[in-house]
Amino acid sequence: MPEAGADAHEHFMRLALEQAQHAWDLGEVPVGAVVVKDGVVIATGYNQPIGRHDPTAHAEIAALRAAAAVLGNYRLPGCALYVTLEPCVMCAGAMMHARLASIVYGAPDPKTGACGSVVNLFAQQQLNHHAVVSGGVLADACADLLRRFFAARRAQAAAARRAASAAPQ
């Protein structure tokens, strides 16, 4: 098991990246998450909203649900969630309700990030739970995975348009 600190953060983020690859393999946006308690991974998750026809099937929500089942409690005190992309408002809200001790994310999300990029829910004093939030762990690797996924998706769409325009009418 990795020692506490940056090495541990990188270790667990690499595991989250492995989960993100599972999402990509299913044609989902490659975001992955792991929940850690006492230095041990207790749950994992990856994006599946398309395949599950469920707008809440984000990596973080899947990991939180699995962790709650493992612990037999919807509260996850003492747990850390590692996720490859900065959480959205929905996921940040679920993390607050779960009472996570910390959230560690990889790449920032300038469009929907709720840990500082667009809003910072965890900095809102009016809200009743405040986790420690750290961002930028393996940010380049996390962002690169997303860039490659969307580049491949754009290339597929362009090839389909070319094929459609070349087809006899």
PAGU-70323 format. One record per residue (C-alpha): residue number from 1; z, y, x. Coordinates in steps of 0.2 Angstrom, whole numbers, plus 5000, padded with zeros to 4 digits. Layout:
# PAGU-70323
ATOM  seq    c3    c2    c1
ATOM  NUM     Z     Y     X
...
***
This chain:
# PAGU-70323
ATOM  seq    c3    c2    c1
ATOM    1  5000  5000  5000
ATOM    2  4996  5017  5007
ATOM    3  5010  5029  5012
ATOM    4  5014  5044  5002
ATOM    5  5003  5060  5004
ATOM    6  4985  5063  5007
ATOM    7  4981  5045  5012
ATOM    8  4988  5039  4996
ATOM    9  4979  5052  4986
ATOM   10  4962  5047  4994
ATOM   11  4966  5028  4992
ATOM   12  4969  5030  4973
ATOM   13  4954  5042  4971
ATOM   14  4943  5029  4979
ATOM   15  4949  5017  4966
ATOM   16  4945  5029  4953
ATOM   17  4927  5031  4960
ATOM   18  4925  5012  4959
ATOM   19  4929  5014  4940
ATOM   20  4917  5028  4939
ATOM   21  4903  5017  4945
ATOM   22  4907  5005  4931
ATOM   23  4903  5019  4919
ATOM   24  4886  5023  4928
ATOM   25  4882  5004  4927
ATOM   26  4883  5006  4908
ATOM   27  4873  5022  4908
ATOM   28  4888  5033  4905
ATOM   29  4893  5048  4914
ATOM   30  4902  5042  4930
ATOM   31  4920  5047  4928
ATOM   32  4934  5035  4932
ATOM   33  4953  5035  4932
ATOM   34  4968  5025  4937
ATOM   35  4986  5027  4933
ATOM   36  4999  5024  4946
ATOM   37  5017  5020  4945
ATOM   38  5029  5018  4960
ATOM   39  5013  5017  4971
ATOM   40  5005  5003  4961
ATOM   41  4990  5004  4950
ATOM   42  4995  4999  4932
ATOM   43  4979  5004  4923
ATOM   44  4961  5009  4925
ATOM   45  4948  5017  4914
ATOM   46  4930  5024  4914
ATOM   47  4919  5034  4903
ATOM   48  4912  5025  4888
ATOM   49  4909  5037  4874
ATOM   50  4891  5032  4872
ATOM   51  4893  5014  4871
ATOM   52  4909  5014  4861
ATOM   53  4902  5028  4849
ATOM   54  4919  5037  4852
ATOM   55  4920  5055  4858
ATOM   56  4938  5051  4864
ATOM   57  4932  5037  4875
ATOM   58  4934  5047  4891
ATOM   59  4940  5038  4907
ATOM   60  4957  5047  4906
ATOM   61  4961  5042  4888
ATOM   62  4956  5024  4892
ATOM   63  4968  5023  4907
ATOM   64  4982  5031  4897
ATOM   65  4980  5019  4883
ATOM   66  4980  5004  4895
ATOM   67  4995  5011  4905
ATOM   68  5005  5014  4888
ATOM   69  5001  4996  4884
ATOM   70  5007  4989  4900
ATOM   71  5023  4999  4900
ATOM   72  5026  4997  4881
ATOM   73  5028  5015  4878
ATOM   74  5017  5030  4874
ATOM   75  5027  5040  4887
ATOM   76  5022  5038  4905
ATOM   77  5036  5046  4915
ATOM   78  5035  5044  4933
ATOM   79  5016  5040  4932
ATOM   80  5002  5049  4941
ATOM   81  4984  5049  4934
ATOM   82  4969  5050  4947
ATOM   83  4953  5055  4940
ATOM   84  4936  5059  4948
ATOM   85  4932  5074  4937
ATOM   86  4944  5088  4932
ATOM   87  4950  5084  4914
ATOM   88  4944  5092  4899
ATOM   89  4956  5100  4886
ATOM   90  4957  5084  4876
ATOM   91  4962  5073  4890
ATOM   92  4974  5086  4897
ATOM   93  4982  5087  4880
ATOM   94  4984  5068  4880
ATOM   95  4991  5069  4897
ATOM   96  5004  5081  4892
ATOM   97  5009  5070  4877
ATOM   98  5011  5055  4889
ATOM   99  5023  5065  4900
ATOM  100  5014  5061  4916
ATOM  101  5022  5067  4932
ATOM  102  5006  5072  4940
ATOM  103  4987  5073  4939
ATOM  104  4976  5072  4954
ATOM  105  4957  5075  4951
ATOM  106  4942  5075  4962
ATOM  107  4928  5087  4958
ATOM  108  4931  5103  4948
ATOM  109  4922  5105  4931
ATOM  110  4916  5123  4929
ATOM  111  4910  5120  4911
ATOM  112  4925  5111  4903
ATOM  113  4939  5109  4916
ATOM  114  4956  5112  4909
ATOM  115  4966  5111  4925
ATOM  116  4961  5128  4931
ATOM  117  4942  5129  4931
ATOM  118  4940  5136  4913
ATOM  119  4958  5136  4907
ATOM  120  4974  5129  4914
ATOM  121  4984  5120  4901
ATOM  122  4997  5115  4913
ATOM  123  5001  5133  4917
ATOM  124  5004  5138  4899
ATOM  125  5023  5141  4899
ATOM  126  5023  5140  4880
ATOM  127  5018  5121  4881
ATOM  128  5033  5109  4883
ATOM  129  5027  5098  4897
ATOM  130  5021  5103  4914
ATOM  131  5014  5090  4926
ATOM  132  5010  5093  4945
ATOM  133  4991  5096  4946
ATOM  134  4982  5093  4962
ATOM  135  4963  5095  4963
ATOM  136  4949  5093  4976
ATOM  137  4954  5075  4982
ATOM  138  4937  5068  4988
ATOM  139  4929  5082  4979
ATOM  140  4912  5080  4988
ATOM  141  4911  5061  4985
ATOM  142  4916  5063  4966
ATOM  143  4904  5078  4964
ATOM  144  4890  5068  4973
ATOM  145  4892  5053  4962
ATOM  146  4889  5065  4947
ATOM  147  4875  5074  4955
ATOM  148  4866  5058  4959
ATOM  149  4868  5051  4941
ATOM  150  4861  5067  4933
ATOM  151  4847  5068  4946
ATOM  152  4842  5050  4941
ATOM  153  4843  5053  4923
ATOM  154  4832  5069  4925
ATOM  155  4819  5058  4935
ATOM  156  4819  5045  4921
ATOM  157  4816  5058  4908
ATOM  158  4802  5066  4918
ATOM  159  4794  5049  4921
ATOM  160  4795  5045  4902
ATOM  161  4787  5062  4898
ATOM  162  4773  5058  4911
ATOM  163  4770  5041  4904
ATOM  164  4769  5048  4886
ATOM  165  4757  5062  4891
ATOM  166  4746  5049  4900
ATOM  167  4745  5037  4886
ATOM  168  4729  5036  4876
ATOM  169  4729  5045  4859
***
